[in-house]
Every structure is written in structure tokens, then in C-alpha cells.
Amino acid sequence: MIRRSKNNRRSQAMVEYVVMVAMVAGLAVKVSTTFQSSLEAAFNECANQITVNLTDVLTGKAGPAARNQQGG
């Protein structure tokens, strides 16, 4: 009877451990997904800004060509 009680406690502890690990893994996935999406949004914004700046330079709206047109 005592041995069965110890085994039950071990089983209960193992179940609690597995549930805890699953919860932590789920939280890690959620944090990772949120971080990834925010990082992706920041990257896209940066890429858009670089594209706008390069387009301005290539069309003469910014950079040395624009300064020359303004007389500077």
C-alpha cells in the first residue's frame, strides 16, 4: 500500500511536470510568434523607407542632384 502511494505521487509529479513544460513551450511559441511578426513589420517599414530614399536619389529629388538644382 505504501509503495503504491509513492508511485502515485511520482506519477502525479510527472504529470504536473509534463503539463508545466507544455505550458512553457506554448508561451515560448506565442512570444516567438509575436516577436517575429513585430520584427517583420519593422523590417518591412525599414525596407520601404530605403526604397523611397533610393527612388528619391535616383530621380533627383534627394541627394547631390537635388542639392545642385537648389543651388547648394
PAZAPA-4460 file (N, C-alpha, C; in steps of 0.05 Angstrom, whole numbers, plus 32768, in hexadecimal, padded with zeros to 4 digits):
% residues 72
    n_x    n_y    n_z   ca_x   ca_y   ca_z    c_x    c_y    c_z   seq   type   mol
   8010   7FE8   8000   8000   8000   8000   8011   8019   8000     1      M     A
   8026   8019   8010   8038   8030   8011   8046   8034   7FF6     2      I     A
   804F   801E   7FEA   805D   801F   7FD1   804B   802B   7FBB     3      R     A
   8032   8023   7FBB   801F   802D   7FA7   801B   804B   7FAB     4      R     A
   801B   8054   7FC4   8018   8070   7FCA   8030   8080   7FBF     5      S     A
   8048   8076   7FC1   805F   8084   7FB6   805E   8085   7F98     6      K     A
   8056   806F   7F8C   8054   806F   7F6F   803F   8083   7F65     7      N     A
   8029   8085   7F74   8014   8099   7F6D   801F   80B5   7F6E     8      N     A
   802E   80BA   7F83   803A   80D5   7F86   804D   80DB   7F70     9      R     A
   805D   80C7   7F68   8070   80CA   7F52   8061   80CF   7F38    10      R     A
   804C   80C0   7F34   803D   80C3   7F1C   8030   80DF   7F1B    11      S     A
   8025   80E8   7F31   8019   8102   7F33   802E   8118   7F2E    12      Q     A
   8046   8115   7F39   805B   8128   7F35   8063   8129   7F17    13      A     A
   8065   8111   7F0B   806C   8110   7EEF   8057   811E   7EDE    14      M     A
   803E   8119   7EE4   8028   8126   7ED4   802A   8144   7ED8    15      V     A
   802E   814E   7EF0   8030   816A   7EF5   8048   8176   7EE6    16      E     A
   805E   8167   7EE5   8076   8171   7ED7   8071   8173   7EB9    17      Y     A
   8064   815E   7EAE   805E   815E   7E91   804C   8175   7E8A    18      V     A
   8037   817A   7E9B   8025   8190   7E96   8033   81AA   7E97    19      V     A
   8045   81AD   7EAB   8054   81C6   7EAE   8066   81CB   7E95    20      M     A
   8074   81B6   7E8C   8085   81B9   7E75   8075   81C0   7E5C    21      V     A
   805D   81B4   7E59   804C   81BA   7E42   8043   81D7   7E43    22      A     A
   803C   81E1   7E5B   8034   81FD   7E5E   804A   8210   7E57    23      M     A
   8062   820A   7E61   8079   821B   7E5C   8080   821B   7E3E    24      V     A
   807E   8203   7E31   8083   8202   7E14   806F   8212   7E05    25      A     A
   8056   8210   7E0D   8041   8220   7E00   8045   823E   7E02    26      G     A
   804D   8246   7E1A   8053   8262   7E1F   806B   826B   7E0D    27      L     A
   8080   825A   7E0C   8097   8261   7DFC   8090   8264   7DDE    28      A     A
   807E   8252   7DD5   8076   8254   7DB9   8066   826E   7DB4    29      V     A
   8055   8275   7DC7   8045   828E   7DC5   8057   82A6   7DC4    30      K     A
   806A   82A7   7DD7   807D   82BE   7DD8   808E   82BF   7DBF    31      V     A
   8097   82A8   7DB5   80A7   82A7   7D9D   8097   82B1   7D85    32      S     A
   807E   82A8   7D83   806D   82B1   7D6D   8068   82CF   7D6D    33      T     A
   8063   82D9   7D85   805E   82F6   7D88   8077   8306   7D81    34      T     A
   808E   82FD   7D8B   80A7   830A   7D85   80AD   8309   7D68    35      F     A
   80A8   82F2   7D5B   80AE   82EF   7D3F   809D   8302   7D2E    36      Q     A
   8083   8304   7D35   8072   8315   7D26   8079   8333   7D29    37      S     A
   8081   833B   7D42   8089   8357   7D46   80A3   835C   7D38    38      S     A
   80B5   8349   7D38   80CF   834C   7D2B   80CB   834E   7D0D    39      L     A
   80B8   833E   7D03   80B2   833E   7CE6   80A6   8359   7CDE    40      E     A
   8095   8364   7CEF   8088   837E   7CE9   809E   8394   7CE9    41      A     A
   80B0   8393   7CFC   80C5   83A7   7CFD   80D7   83A5   7CE4    42      A     A
   80DE   838C   7CDD   80EF   8388   7CC5   80E1   8393   7CAC    43      F     A
   80C7   838D   7CA9   80B8   8396   7C92   80B8   83B5   7C91    44      N     A
   80B4   83C1   7CA8   80B3   83DF   7CA9   80CE   83EA   7CA1    45      E     A
   80E3   83DE   7CAB   80FE   83E7   7CA5   8104   83E3   7C87    46      C     A
   80FC   83CC   7C7C   8100   83C7   7C5F   80F0   83DB   7C4E    47      A     A
   80D8   83E1   7C57   80C8   83F5   7C48   80D6   8410   7C48    48      N     A
   80E0   8418   7C5F   80EE   8432   7C62   8107   8433   7C50    49      Q     A
   8116   841D   7C50   812E   841C   7C40   8126   841F   7C22    50      I     A
   8111   8411   7C1A   8108   8412   7BFE   8100   842E   7BF7    51      T     A
   80F1   843C   7C09   80E9   8457   7C04   8101   8469   7C01    52      V     A
   8114   8466   7C14   812C   8477   7C12   813C   8472   7BF9    53      N     A
   8140   8459   7BF2   814F   8453   7BD9   8140   845D   7BC1    54      L     A
   8126   845B   7BC0   8117   8466   7BAA   811A   8484   7BA7    55      T     A
   811A   8492   7BBE   811E   84AF   7BBE   8139   84B6   7BB4    56      D     A
   814D   84A7   7BBC   8169   84AD   7BB3   816B   84A8   7B95    57      V     A
   8160   8491   7B8C   8162   848A   7B70   8152   849D   7B5E    58      L     A
   813D   84A8   7B68   812D   84BA   7B57   8136   84D8   7B5B    59      T     A
   8149   84DC   7B6C   8153   84F7   7B70   8143   8508   7B84    60      G     A
   8132   84FC   7B93   8122   850B   7BA7   8132   850D   7BC1    61      K     A
   8147   84FD   7BC4   8158   84FF   7BDD   8174   84F9   7BD4    62      A     A
   8187   84FF   7BE6   81A3   84F9   7BE1   81B1   850F   7BD2    63      G     A
   81C8   8509   7BC7   81D8   851E   7BB9   81CA   852C   7BA3    64      P     A
   81BA   851D   7B93   81AC   852A   7B7D   8198   853F   7B86    65      A     A
   818A   8539   7B9C   8177   854C   7BA7   8185   8565   7BB1    66      A     A
   819C   8561   7BBF   81AB   8578   7BC9   81B5   8589   7BB3    67      R     A
   81BE   857D   7B9D   81C7   858D   7B86   81B1   859D   7B7A    68      N     A
   8199   8592   7B79   8183   85A1   7B6D   817B   85B8   7B7F    69      Q     A
   817F   85B5   7B99   8177   85CA   7BAC   818C   85E0   7BAE    70      Q     A
   81A2   85DB   7BA1   81B8   85EE   7BA1   81CA   85EB   7BB8    71      G     A
   81CA   85D3   7BC5   81DB   85D0   7BDC   81EF   85BC   7BD7    72      G     A
***
